[in-house]
């Protein structure tokens, strides 16, 4: 479904409608034909779908009526940012699955009661170095170390053409660091397990935020494009 933002005339459009994709990159808005790739059914895709099913059923069958009401109320006062950068209010079940999905990614226990808030301190700076032969991914950041209990929350892309500057559709969840991680964090094993060895001359996108795994909160990430050497 396409999302369209109307003003005096149409100001912006995102999403898919009747075989057409509306989106935006650094050069501005664009329209392209929708191409439906073959679903690869990767292990990660299967895991995410299974988690969504499990969490949705849990919300409907395990949570008490009072807990469901508390999630509905929490969602109303904790809007998220949509694709246009505007504030958007989720349903209670959507907020529950969103936060617990992050918590599971971070390796922590599910929460059935909403947290007090979604505050988490973010990174000040980010410098990613990545080399091929042998593959090395090193994530340096400030402030360091992270606050007690918090972890780096990392997205990355596979190696793409060096002329690529728009990476959002290609970013995939890569993993998390240890709690209270000090800089730098070496993410080589996580990267090569997901994408294989780095290839010199390609471009890779990294988006790194800070996660509080006790409540499913992630700070706004810092993005960096890296040319592999």
C-alpha positions as CSV (number, residue, x, y, z in Angstrom):
1,X,0.0,0.0,0.0
2,X,1.4,3.4,-0.9
3,X,1.4,6.2,1.6
4,X,0.9,9.7,0.1
5,X,1.3,13.0,1.8
6,X,-1.0,15.7,0.5
7,X,-0.6,19.5,0.7
8,X,-1.9,22.0,-1.8
9,X,-0.7,19.4,-4.2
10,X,0.9,16.0,-3.5
11,X,4.1,16.7,-1.5
12,X,5.4,13.2,-1.0
13,X,4.5,9.5,-1.6
14,X,6.0,6.3,-0.3
15,X,5.2,2.6,-0.7
16,X,3.6,0.5,-3.5
17,X,0.5,1.0,-5.5
18,X,-0.7,-0.9,-8.6
19,X,2.8,-2.1,-9.6
20,X,4.4,1.3,-8.9
21,X,6.9,2.1,-6.1
22,X,7.1,5.7,-4.7
23,X,10.2,6.5,-2.7
24,X,12.9,9.1,-2.1
25,X,16.7,9.2,-2.1
26,X,19.4,11.8,-1.7
27,X,18.5,13.2,-5.1
28,X,14.8,13.6,-4.3
29,X,11.5,11.7,-4.8
30,X,11.3,9.1,-7.5
31,X,8.9,6.5,-9.0
32,X,9.8,3.1,-10.3
33,X,8.1,-0.1,-11.4
34,X,7.6,-2.6,-8.7
35,X,9.6,-5.7,-9.1
36,X,8.7,-8.7,-6.9
37,X,11.8,-10.8,-6.1
38,X,11.6,-14.5,-5.4
39,X,11.2,-14.9,-1.6
40,X,14.5,-16.5,-0.5
41,X,13.0,-17.8,2.8
42,X,16.3,-17.2,4.6
43,X,16.7,-18.4,8.2
44,X,16.5,-14.9,9.4
45,X,13.2,-14.3,7.5
46,X,11.7,-17.4,8.9
47,X,12.8,-16.5,12.4
48,X,11.3,-13.0,12.2
49,X,8.0,-14.4,10.9
50,X,7.9,-17.0,13.6
51,X,8.6,-14.4,16.3
52,X,5.8,-12.1,15.0
53,X,3.3,-15.0,15.1
54,X,4.4,-16.1,18.6
55,X,4.3,-12.5,20.0
56,X,0.9,-11.7,18.4
57,X,-0.6,-14.9,19.9
58,X,1.0,-14.2,23.2
59,X,-0.5,-10.7,23.3
60,X,-3.9,-12.2,22.6
61,X,-3.9,-15.3,24.8
62,X,-1.3,-14.8,27.6
63,X,-1.5,-11.2,28.6
64,X,-4.2,-10.2,31.1
65,X,-6.8,-7.6,30.2
66,X,-5.1,-5.1,32.4
67,X,-1.8,-5.7,30.6
68,X,-3.4,-5.3,27.2
69,X,-4.9,-2.0,28.3
70,X,-1.6,-0.8,29.6
71,X,0.1,-1.5,26.2
72,X,-2.7,0.3,24.4
73,X,-2.2,3.3,26.7
74,X,1.6,3.2,26.4
75,X,1.4,3.1,22.6
76,X,-0.8,6.3,22.6
77,X,1.7,8.3,24.5
78,X,4.9,6.9,22.8
79,X,4.5,7.6,19.1
80,X,7.1,6.4,16.6
81,X,8.5,8.1,13.5
82,X,7.0,7.0,10.2
83,X,8.5,6.9,6.8
84,X,7.9,10.7,6.3
85,X,9.6,11.5,9.6
86,X,6.2,12.3,11.1
87,X,4.9,11.0,14.5
88,X,2.7,7.9,14.2
89,X,0.8,6.1,17.0
90,X,0.9,2.3,17.0
91,X,-1.7,0.0,18.3
92,X,-0.9,-1.8,21.6
93,X,-0.2,-5.1,19.9
94,X,2.1,-3.4,17.4
95,X,4.0,-1.7,20.2
96,X,4.3,-5.0,22.1
97,X,5.7,-6.9,19.1
98,X,8.0,-4.1,18.2
99,X,9.7,-3.8,21.6
100,X,9.8,-7.5,22.2
101,X,11.3,-8.1,18.8
102,X,14.1,-5.8,19.7
103,X,14.5,-7.4,23.1
104,X,14.8,-10.9,21.4
105,X,17.4,-9.6,19.0
106,X,19.4,-8.4,22.0
107,X,19.1,-11.7,23.7
108,X,17.0,-10.7,26.6
109,X,13.8,-11.9,28.3
110,X,10.4,-10.9,27.0
111,X,8.4,-8.2,28.8
112,X,4.6,-8.4,29.2
113,X,4.3,-5.0,31.0
114,X,5.3,-1.8,29.1
115,X,8.5,-0.1,30.3
116,X,8.3,3.2,32.1
117,X,9.8,5.0,29.0
118,X,11.8,4.4,25.9
119,X,14.7,6.7,26.8
120,X,18.2,5.4,25.8
121,X,21.4,7.4,25.3
122,X,22.7,7.4,21.8
123,X,26.2,7.5,20.3
124,X,28.1,10.7,19.9
125,X,30.3,9.7,17.0
126,X,30.8,6.6,14.8
127,X,33.8,5.5,12.7
128,X,33.6,2.1,11.0
129,X,36.7,0.6,9.3
130,X,36.3,-2.4,7.1
131,X,38.9,-4.2,5.1
132,X,39.2,-7.3,2.8
133,X,41.8,-10.0,2.8
134,X,41.4,-10.8,5.6
135,X,37.9,-9.4,6.4
136,X,37.8,-7.1,9.4
137,X,35.0,-4.9,10.6
138,X,35.8,-2.6,13.5
139,X,33.2,-0.1,14.9
140,X,34.8,2.7,16.9
141,X,32.5,5.1,18.8
142,X,32.0,7.7,21.5
143,X,30.9,7.9,24.3
144,X,32.7,4.8,25.5
145,X,32.0,2.6,27.2
146,X,28.3,2.3,26.8
147,X,26.1,2.7,29.8
148,X,25.7,-0.4,32.0
149,X,23.3,-2.9,30.4
150,X,23.1,-1.2,27.0
151,X,24.4,-2.7,23.8
152,X,25.3,-1.5,20.3
153,X,22.5,-2.4,17.9
154,X,23.9,-2.8,14.4
155,X,22.4,-2.9,10.9
156,X,24.6,-3.4,7.8
157,X,24.4,-4.1,4.1
158,X,26.1,-6.5,1.8
159,X,28.9,-5.2,-0.4
160,X,27.3,-3.0,-3.2
161,X,28.6,-1.0,-6.2
162,X,31.0,1.7,-5.0
163,X,28.8,4.3,-6.6
164,X,25.9,3.5,-4.3
165,X,24.9,6.1,-1.8
166,X,21.4,5.1,-0.8
167,X,21.5,2.0,1.5
168,X,18.2,2.0,3.4
169,X,16.5,-0.8,1.5
170,X,19.6,-3.0,1.8
171,X,20.3,-2.6,5.6
172,X,19.7,-5.8,7.6
173,X,20.0,-6.4,11.3
174,X,23.5,-7.6,12.0
175,X,23.7,-8.1,15.7
176,X,24.5,-6.6,19.1
177,X,27.6,-6.1,21.1
178,X,28.2,-7.1,24.7
179,X,26.6,-5.0,27.4
180,X,28.6,-1.8,28.4
181,X,30.8,-2.3,25.3
182,X,33.9,-0.3,25.1
183,X,35.2,1.1,21.8
184,X,36.1,-0.4,19.4
185,X,33.7,-3.3,18.8
186,X,34.9,-5.9,16.3
187,X,31.9,-7.2,14.3
188,X,33.9,-9.3,11.8
189,X,32.3,-12.6,12.8
190,X,28.8,-11.3,12.7
191,X,29.3,-9.6,9.4
192,X,30.9,-12.6,7.6
193,X,28.4,-15.0,9.0
194,X,25.6,-13.0,7.4
195,X,27.1,-11.7,4.2
196,X,30.4,-13.6,3.7
197,X,33.8,-12.1,3.2
198,X,34.2,-8.4,2.4
199,X,35.2,-7.6,-1.2
200,X,37.7,-4.8,-1.8
201,X,36.2,-1.9,-3.8
202,X,32.6,-2.4,-2.8
203,X,30.6,-0.1,-0.6
204,X,28.9,-1.2,2.6
205,X,26.4,0.7,4.7
206,X,26.4,0.6,8.5
207,X,23.7,2.0,10.9
208,X,24.6,1.8,14.6
209,X,22.5,2.7,17.5
210,X,22.3,1.9,21.2
211,X,19.8,-0.6,22.6
212,X,18.4,-1.0,26.1
213,X,17.5,-4.7,26.0
214,X,15.4,-4.5,29.2
215,X,12.8,-2.4,27.5
216,X,13.3,-2.7,23.7
217,X,14.4,0.9,23.2
218,X,16.9,1.7,20.4
219,X,18.4,5.2,20.0
220,X,18.4,6.9,16.6
221,X,21.3,5.3,14.7
222,X,24.3,7.0,13.1
223,X,24.8,5.9,9.5
224,X,28.2,5.5,7.7
225,X,29.0,4.4,4.2
226,X,32.3,2.6,4.0
227,X,34.4,1.7,0.9
228,X,36.1,-1.6,1.5
229,X,39.9,-1.5,1.1
